[in-house]
Amino acid sequence: MSMFSYMLTIWGIIFWIFRALVAILATNGVGFFIVPLNTTLEIILIFATIPCIILVLKRNIIGAALYMGLYVSYFGTAVFNRLNGISDGLTVTSSIDLGVSVIGIVIPVLTFLDILLNKNRKAIIGGHKETDWYYNTDKYDRQYDERADKNQYKIR
């Protein structure tokens, strides 16, 4: 993984912890400057994100697509509603909610694109760096066999 991939994954985990904290504070009735859009869906999203992050760490495209789909569907409605209500004027709380919702969309989309465009994702799946030099030499073996077949001497 590249440094960009590590940073995206770390920011995704930090954002997940932040959203878990927001949900915990909202269910306990503690006043916080960010309020979940829907507390029940927020808790479901928090628990559904755990296997997605594990699959993202394993560089699985299905996990990244599920992660992106969950977050875009949840936070996309908030962004859409906030942008439609922008003519009423933005308060500090609604602008912070809009910023958090945009971050909630950007991180999974970038994670999905990173895994989708990663050139080394397929090469890592079945191989081991320590043994590939020995076991993945079919091309050399075939060349050696063809050369050996041409140099057979007949004894008469």
Residue, then its C-alpha position, 0 to 999 in steps of 0.5 A: m500500500s502507498m502512503f496515500s492509501y494508509m492515510l485514507t484508511i487512517w482518516g476513515i477510521i478516525f471519521w468512524i470513531f468521530r461518528a461513533l462518538v457523535a452517536i454515543l453522545a446523541t443517545n445519552g442526551v449530551g449536547f454536542f455541536i453535531v447531531p446525527l441525521n437519524t440516530t438509528l441509521e447512524i448506529i446501523l451505519i457504525f456497525a456496518t462500517i466495521p467489516c467494510i474497513i476490514l475489507v478495505l484494509k485487505r484491499n478488497i474492492i467489494g468492501a470498498a464499494l460497500y463502504m462507499g455505497l453506505y456512506v454516500s447514501y447516508f450522507g448524500t441525502a444530508v448534503f442534498n437537503r442542506l444545499n436545497g435549503i441554502s437559500d434560507g441561509l446557513t447557520v454555523t451548525s448547519s454549515i458544520d453539518l454540511g462540512v462533516s457530511v461532505i467529508g463523510i462522502v469524500i473519504p469513502v469515494l477516495t478510498f474506493l478510487d484508490i483501491l480500484l486504481n491500485k495496480n498492485r491489488k491483484a498481484i498481492i492476493g495469491g503470492h508471497k514475496e519470499t517464494d515467488w522468485y522460486y515458484n513463479t518461474d514457469k517462463y524460464d522453465r519453458q525456455y530452458d526445456e525448449r533449449a534442452d530439447k534442441n540440444q539432444y545428441k543422437i548416439r548411433 
